[in-house]
């Protein structure tokens, strides 16, 4: 389970990324007392000191933190690394918006009247700024961020969702070579004026296909299940996925994970809790993030109870997104690692892992395969 963006403190190179002082979980817990008894019992506060969340003497899980070894701090980079893909070259970013060659081709091939925006922006703010003009003109809103994304926002009653998906697929084909962003994202919204425009849950991501030697197709080729929940399947462009379960928010992801645990599959269940990043990190909503953590913690016992005796739960994150920092972008942080199984060892300090790929290598070793990067901790647990 990926608690999207729940970083646990700046990495040594954070300053080079503009992220000195970033500490997503640490700074949220400094904002007020956050009640996380179940994560605490598993060993969250044993990873490092956290405000008003003391370490427990006998944690019920094992704990550590993972380095993001790849050159990046975005969703695709973090998730790919979990599957053994370590990127030496970051996906391109466009801090000044996309060049004319990209926009002109996008407008021409999509048969649209033009675009609005074409700047780095918060998704909620840019629809306030350009939403009413979009409704009048039919021009979609294009924007990016400090991450490698090409995002297209459109009102569902002006550009229907399926049409928005179609033009995003066209953008995905255009954005290649030096312009190959990590993701193209469709961002539908509704409302009748700037002050009440609201993004809907019909978001769809179009990722770059990953290298084929990653964990997911290796498991599938062994006849194992690879059940993906939330945006996981789109991050891997469907590669190696045997079942894609729809979940638009944290609540649905938790429900689908519990359902999948009871469905008798054998292999990998891979879930993403998107709200932490999308609703609270990017919107710099510290209190919303704190409440979402408490809600997840409250439901965590349901997940633990759904585990079979031979199941293993691994919880981590893909990067940071410290809501207490200025801006609206991901932060270069270590990510937590919590591991629990009814028959796994408890209280093991897994230390600072050299890569998120250690997670993938552990899963790979369990099922008798091997991925290109990462050091398994299977024997330790």
N, C-alpha and C positions, 0 to 999 in steps of 0.2 A: 504494500500500500504506500503510495506516494502522497505525503502531505505537501501538496504543491507549494513551494516557496518557503517552507518552514526551516530556514537556515538557523545555525546555532553559533554564529560568530565569524568575524572576518578571517579570511585566509591570509597568509603572509603577503600575497601580491595584491591585496584588495585595493591599496592606495593607487596602484597603476591603473585600476579600472574605475577610479573615482569613488571607491566604496570604503574608504578609511572609516572605522568606527561602526560599520554595519554589523548588526546583531539582531536578527529578526526575533527569535524567541526571547533572547535576553532582554531586549528593550521593551517588548510587549509585557514581559513579567515585571519590569520596573515600573510600568505605567500604573499598575494596581495589583492587588493580590488576585492571581488567576488560579482558580481551583481545578487542578488536574490530578486528582488522587490516583487514577488508574495508570496514566502515563508515568506518574511518579513511582508507583509500585513496580512498574516494569524496569525502571532504572533511568528515566529521562534526566533526573537531577544528579545522577551518578556520573554522567558524561562530563559535566563541568558545573561549577557553582552557578546557581540561578536564584534570583531574588525571591524570597518568600516561598521557595520550593526546595526544602532541604533534601539531600540525598537520603536514601533509605539504607538501613544496615544490611538487609537481606532482600535485594530485588528479586522479583519473580521471573525476570527476563535477563538477557545479556545486552550489553550496551557499548557504544563507541561513537565515533563520528567518521565520516568519509570526506576525503579530499576530492574536489572536482579537478581531476587531472587534465581534462581537455581545455583547450583555449576557447573559453566562452562562459556564459552564465545564463543561458536561455533554456527553455523547455526541451527543445530537440536535443541540444548538447547533453543535458543532464540525463534524460531518459535513454538516449543512445548509449551513453557511457555505462549505464546499468546493464546493458546487454552486450558489453564488451567492445564498443566502438569508441575509441579515444581519438578526438579530433585535434590535430596539431595546428590546423588553420581554422580560424573562426569563420562562421557564416558572415557575409558582408552586411554592414549596416549603412543607413542613409540619413545621417544627422541633419542634412539640408533638404530632405525630401528626395524623391526619385527623379533621375534626369529625364529630360524631354524625350529622349529616344525610347524610354520605357513607357512613359505616359502616352505619347503619341501613338505608339503601336497598340497599347491597351485600349485606347479610345476607338481606334480604327477597327481592330479585330472584334471588339465587343459590341460595336455598333451602338455606342452611347453618345450623348450630346456633349460630353466633356466630363471633367472631374472637379470636385471642390476639395480644398484643403491641401493635400500633398505636403504635409509637414509632420514632424514628430509631435505626438499629442496624446493626451489621455482620451480613451475612447468615450468616456461619459461627457467630457468637456467639449470634444469636437462636435458631437451631435447637438449640443446646445448652441454652439457658434454657427454651424452650417446647416443644421437640420431643417430649418424653415425654408432656406434657399433651395435645399435639395428637394423638398416637397413641391416647391414652385416650378423648378426647372427640370427635375428628373435626373440631374447629374449626381452620380454616387459620390460619396465622400471617401477619399483615399488618405490614409495616414500610416505612420510608422511609429517607432519608438527607438530607444537605445538598443533594443533587441532586433534581431534579424527577421523582421516581419513586414509584409505588405497586407494591410488591412483595408477592407472595403465595407463601409457602413451604408445601409440603405433602409428606408422605411418599408415595412412589409406591404403596405397598401400602394406604394409607388413603384417599387421593384419587388415583385413577389419573390419569396424565398428561393424557389427553384431557379428562377432567372438570376438571382444573385449568386447562387452556387455555380451556375453556368459561366458567368463572367469571371468568377474567381478561378475556375478551371482554366480559362483562357489566360489569366494572369500567371497562373502556375507554369504554363508552357512558355510564356514570354520570359519569365525570370529564370534565366539559365546563365551558364558561364560566369562572368564576373558579377552578374546580378542575381545569382542563385541564392535567394534568401531562404532561411530555414523553414518558414511557413508563410503561406497565404491564408488569411483568415476572413471568412464571411461574418459580418457583424450586423445582423438585422435588428431593427428597433421599431417601436410603436409610440404613439402619442400624437397630440394635435397641436402642440406648441413647444417652444424651447424649454419652458420650465417643467414640462412633464414628459419629455421624451425619455424612454427607458428601453435599454437593450433587452431583447427577448432571449430565450434559451435555445434558439435555432442556430446558434453559432456553429460553424463547421470549419475545420482546419484541413489544409492541403499541404502536406509535408513533402520534403525531398525524400525519395526512396532511400532507405539506408543500405549500406553494403550488405551483401547477402549472407555473410558468414557470421551474423550476430546470433544471439541466444535463441530468439523466437523461432526462426525456421529450423534451427538444429533440433529443438524440442519437437516441433511438428513432424520433422522427418523421422523421428523415433517413434511416431505414433502416439505422442502425448498430446494432451489438450493444452491449448494456449488461449485462455479465456480473458478477454480484455474488456475493461469496464471504464466508461467515461471516454476521455479523449485519447486513450492509449493507442487504440487501433490506428487512428489518424496520424499519430506521431511516427509510427512505423510504416505508414502508407499501406497498411493491411498485410504487410509481409509476415508470414508465419502465424497469422491469427487464425484460430479455428472457430472462435465465437466472439462476436462483438456485441456486448450488452450495453444498451443505451442508458446513460445516466447524465443528467444535465447539471447536477449540483451535488453538494456533499451528501445530503440526505439520501438522494437516489443512489449514489455510489455506495454508501453504507448498506442500504437495502439490497442492492444487486450483489454485493460481495457476500452478504449472508446467504442470499439465495444460491449463489454459485457454490459456496461451501457445502450446501446441502444437496447439490445436484449430482454428486457421485463422479465428478471428473477426476482425472489423474494427470497431473502436470503442473502448470502454472496458472494462477489467477492473478492478474495484474491490474490494479485499480489506481485511479488518480482522483484525489480530492481537490477539485479545481477552485472552490470558492475562496480558499485561503489566499490564493494569488489573484484571481480575477476580481473578486468583490472587495477584498480588504487590503491586500498588499499594494496593488496598482492605484487604488483610490486613497491610499494613505489613511486608512480607517483603522487606527490602533484598537479602539474599543470593539469594533466589529470583528476584528481578527481574534481578540481575546475571547469574545463570546463564542465564536466559531470553534476555537480550541476547546473551550469548556463543553460545548455541545458534542464534539467528537469524543472527548474523554468520557462523557456520560453514556455514550452508546458503545464505547469500546468493549465493555463486558459482554455485550451481545455477540460481537465478533469473536471474542475469545471462547465463549460458550459454543459457538458454531463449529469450532475447529475439531476435527477428528483427532484421534490419538497420535496419528502419524503425520499430521499437518504441521507446517512451520509458518509462522507469521513473521515477515520482515517489514518494518516500517522505516521510511526514510523520507528524503525530500530531493528535489532536483537542482535547487539553487536557493538563494535567499531573495526576499523582497521586503526589506525592513520598512514598515509603514511610518516609523518615526523620522525617517530621513526625507529631505527635500527631493522633489522629482516624483516620477511614477515608474521607476524602472527596477529591474532585477538587481540584486546585489551579490557580489562575489564572496560567498561564505562556505564554510564547512556545513555539512548536513548531518542531522542526527541519524543514528543507527540503533534501532531497538529490535530485538529478536526474541520470539517466544514460541515455545511448543510444549505441549503437555508432557512430552517425554524428552525434551531438550534439556541440556544443562542450564542451570540458573546462576546468575551473579557473575558471569564471565565478562571481564573487561576486555573488549575487543580492540581497544586503543584507537589510535588515529590511523585509519585505513588509507593506503596510498591512492585509492581510486574508488569511484562508485562501481567500477567493474568488478570489485571484490564480491559484490552482491551477486552479480550474474555468474561469476565463476563458482560461487558456492552452490547456486542452483544447478549449474551445469554438472558439477562433480556429483551431486546427489543423483542425477539422472544418467550418469555415465557418458557425458559429452564434455567438450572442452571449447572454450572461446579464446580469442586471441590475446586478451588482456585480463588483468585482475588476479588476485591471490585469494583462493578459497579459505573461508574460516569454518568450513563444515566440521572438520575434526575437533575444533575448539568447542563447538556447541553440542 
